[in-house]
């Protein structure tokens, strides 16, 4: 399983390298092979950055948090290379009781 590989490809090369990576993965898979990818959504850690911003107005979420290979666009990117793409949502919100 890849651990945010497609998400963290450097911004200046993200489109070309991500497409090369996905094409290479597709070429290496056997007919019954599976590629499992996970990623975050555009609002990942949103509350943390909002809280930090209350104390320091210079704190902002990095741009790469909402671009690249994310939940909102990952399936579309995978559809270019794989014939059977299924997206599963895993609800794993961290809830801290009062």
C-alpha positions, 0 to 999 in steps of 0.5 A: 500500500502506498502511503501518500506517495501520490499526494506528496509529489512535489508541486512543480512536477506533480502533474507529470510525475503523478501521471508517470507514477500511476502509469507505471503502477498500472503497467506493473499490476497483474490482471488480478492486481490491486492498487490501493491508495489513500489520501486526505480531503481538502478540509484535513486538519482545518480546525487545527489551522483555524485554531492556530490562526486565532493566535497567530494571523500568519498561520495558514494551511499549506496550499498542498493541503487542498491540491494534488491528489486528494479525496475530492479529485483522487478517483478522477485521476485514478480513472485515467489509468485503471479500469475499475476504480472504487472509492470507499470512505472511512469515517475515522474522525477523532472525537475528544469528549469534554 
